[in-house]
Amino acid sequence: MLLFIPYEIETLTQERPWANWLVVAACTLVSLAALWGGMSEETIEALVLNGWHFPGLVGHVLLHADLSHLIGNMIFLWVFGNAICTNTSNWLYLPTIVACTLIAAAVHLFADGTPAIGASGAINGIVGIVLAMYPFNRVNVFWLFLIRAGSFTFPAWGIILFWFAFDVWGAVTGGGLIAYWAHIGGLLGGVGIGLLCLHYGWFKLTQLDHRSLLDVLRKEPSE
């Protein structure tokens, strides 16, 4: 089995991303409580994305099917969420990830409608914001294939578009139990949020970053 695990985005760290740490901690603690019998069935059912009721629309990000599901999602949230949180401000990050969560949930309900749990849709929204802000920044990725391992770096746009193509393929073929439409909706919603916030100056690049996707769309030359 071939695994690709991102572990760093090359951008400036401007402040401690405590808001993202809180999200990671909340997802981890609630998921472990649900998995290890520390929550009632009624509470768990209320947090599942299963129709247009508010607790599930937001609360599904706090639940995960098993430890591997939780660990995989938290790695991605840690890497991509920290990169966005530290450069947009902690106070902007919290409503931003909630918006990504709601967009991913809405797309899933419209396109699929089956009950769903997990933070991957919301995380893909954050990944979409990375694509909007840092398409040319390098992402460091660890790879593992059977007993061999290594690492490589690649521009964010290449890594993210590869994941997006995988999700589109999964949605078209209907394979597995993965909420592909939540991934797709989250990513596209995140790109939209990132472009909008860059346009109005709510999100800004640092002096170490390359051109944003908004610069590319405006055909602004690189420095």
C-alpha positions in Angstrom: 0.0 0.0 0.0 1.3 3.4 -1.0 0.8 6.3 1.5 1.5 10.0 1.1 1.5 12.0 4.3 2.1 15.8 4.2 4.1 17.1 7.2 4.9 20.7 6.4 4.0 23.6 4.2 6.8 26.1 3.7 5.4 29.4 4.8 6.1 31.9 7.5 4.8 31.3 11.1 3.4 34.6 12.4 1.6 33.5 15.6 0.8 30.4 17.5 -2.2 28.8 15.8 -4.0 28.1 19.0 -7.5 28.1 17.3 -6.5 25.1 15.2 -5.0 23.4 18.2 -8.3 23.7 19.9 -10.1 22.2 16.8 -7.7 19.3 16.7 -8.1 18.7 20.5 -11.9 18.9 20.3 -12.0 16.4 17.4 -9.6 14.0 19.2 -11.2 14.1 22.6 -14.8 13.7 21.3 -13.8 11.0 18.8 -11.9 9.0 21.5 -14.8 9.4 23.9 -17.3 8.1 21.3 -15.0 5.2 20.3 -14.2 4.2 23.9 -17.7 4.3 25.3 -17.5 7.7 27.0 -20.5 9.2 25.2 -24.2 8.1 25.1 -25.7 6.8 21.9 -28.1 9.7 21.8 -25.3 12.2 21.9 -23.4 10.4 19.2 -26.5 10.1 17.0 -27.1 13.9 17.4 -23.6 14.7 16.1 -23.9 12.5 13.0 -24.5 14.3 9.7 -27.9 12.9 8.9 -30.2 15.6 7.5 -30.5 19.3 7.9 -30.3 19.6 11.7 -27.7 21.9 13.2 -25.9 19.6 15.7 -25.1 17.2 12.9 -24.2 19.9 10.3 -21.3 21.0 12.5 -20.8 18.2 15.0 -20.0 15.4 12.5 -16.4 16.8 12.3 -16.0 15.7 15.9 -16.7 12.0 15.2 -14.5 9.4 13.4 -15.0 5.8 12.6 -11.8 4.4 14.1 -8.3 5.4 15.2 -6.8 5.3 11.7 -9.6 7.6 10.4 -9.0 10.0 13.3 -5.2 10.0 13.1 -5.2 10.5 9.3 -7.6 13.5 9.5 -5.7 15.1 12.4 -2.4 15.0 10.6 -3.9 16.8 7.6 -5.7 19.3 9.9 -2.5 19.9 11.9 -0.4 20.6 8.8 -2.8 22.6 6.6 -4.8 24.1 9.5 -1.7 25.5 11.3 -0.4 27.0 8.0 -3.7 28.9 7.5 -4.4 29.7 11.1 -1.0 31.3 11.8 -1.3 33.6 8.8 -4.9 34.6 8.9 -5.3 35.1 12.7 -6.8 32.8 15.2 -10.1 34.7 15.4 -10.7 34.5 11.7 -9.8 30.9 11.5 -12.6 29.6 13.7 -15.5 31.1 11.6 -13.6 30.0 8.5 -13.4 26.4 9.4 -17.1 26.4 10.5 -18.0 27.9 7.0 -15.9 25.1 5.3 -17.7 22.5 7.5 -21.2 23.8 6.5 -20.3 24.0 2.8 -18.9 20.4 2.8 -22.0 19.1 4.7 -24.4 20.9 2.4 -22.8 19.5 -0.8 -22.8 16.0 0.7 -26.4 16.2 1.7 -27.5 17.4 -1.8 -25.3 15.0 -3.8 -25.3 11.9 -1.5 -27.5 12.2 1.5 -26.2 9.2 3.5 -25.2 9.7 7.1 -21.6 10.7 7.5 -19.0 11.5 10.1 -15.5 12.8 10.1 -13.6 16.1 9.6 -12.3 15.4 6.1 -14.8 17.7 4.4 -14.0 20.6 6.6 -10.2 19.8 6.3 -10.6 19.8 2.5 -12.0 23.3 2.9 -8.8 24.4 4.6 -6.8 22.6 1.9 -8.8 24.7 -0.6 -7.8 27.9 1.2 -4.2 26.7 0.9 -4.7 26.3 -2.8 -6.1 29.8 -3.0 -3.3 31.4 -0.9 -0.2 29.3 -1.5 -0.5 27.4 -4.8 3.3 27.7 -5.4 4.5 27.1 -1.9 6.2 23.8 -1.4 4.6 21.0 0.6 6.9 18.4 2.2 5.5 14.9 1.9 6.5 11.6 3.6 5.8 8.5 1.5 5.7 4.8 2.5 5.4 1.8 0.2 5.6 -1.6 1.9 9.0 -1.5 3.6 10.4 1.5 1.8 10.0 5.1 2.7 11.2 8.6 1.9 10.1 12.2 1.4 9.8 14.7 -1.4 8.6 18.3 -1.9 6.1 19.5 -4.5 4.2 22.7 -5.1 0.9 22.8 -3.2 -1.2 23.0 -6.4 0.2 19.7 -7.7 -0.5 17.8 -4.5 -3.9 19.3 -4.0 -5.1 18.7 -7.6 -3.9 15.1 -7.3 -6.1 14.6 -4.2 -9.0 16.5 -5.9 -8.8 14.2 -9.0 -8.9 11.2 -6.7 -12.0 12.5 -4.9 -13.7 13.2 -8.3 -12.9 9.7 -9.4 -14.3 8.3 -6.2 -17.5 10.3 -6.5 -18.0 9.3 -10.1 -17.4 5.6 -9.5 -19.1 5.5 -6.2 -16.4 3.3 -4.6 -16.0 2.7 -0.9 -17.7 4.4 2.1 -15.8 7.7 1.8 -17.9 10.9 1.6 -16.3 12.1 -1.6 -18.9 14.8 -2.3 -18.1 16.3 1.1 -14.4 16.4 0.1 -15.2 18.0 -3.3 -17.6 20.5 -1.8 -15.2 21.4 1.0 -12.3 21.9 -1.4 -14.2 24.1 -3.8 -15.8 26.0 -1.0 -12.4 26.6 0.6 -11.0 27.9 -2.7 -13.9 30.3 -3.0 -13.5 31.5 0.6 -9.8 32.0 0.1 -10.2 34.0 -3.1 -13.0 36.1 -1.5 -10.9 36.9 1.6 -7.8 37.7 -0.5 -9.8 40.0 -2.7 -11.1 42.0 0.3 -7.8 41.9 2.2 -9.0 39.7 5.1 -6.3 37.2 4.2 -2.8 38.4 3.2 0.3 36.7 2.1 3.6 37.1 3.8 6.9 38.3 2.3 8.1 34.7 2.1 5.1 33.5 0.0 4.8 33.2 -3.8 1.8 34.4 -5.8 -1.7 33.5 -4.7 -4.3 31.9 -7.0 -6.0 35.3 -7.1 -2.8 36.8 -8.5 -2.7 34.1 -11.2 -6.4 34.7 -12.1 -5.7 38.5 -12.3 -2.6 37.7 -14.4 -0.4 39.7 -12.1 3.4 39.1 -12.7 5.5 37.4 -10.0 8.1 39.6 -8.2 
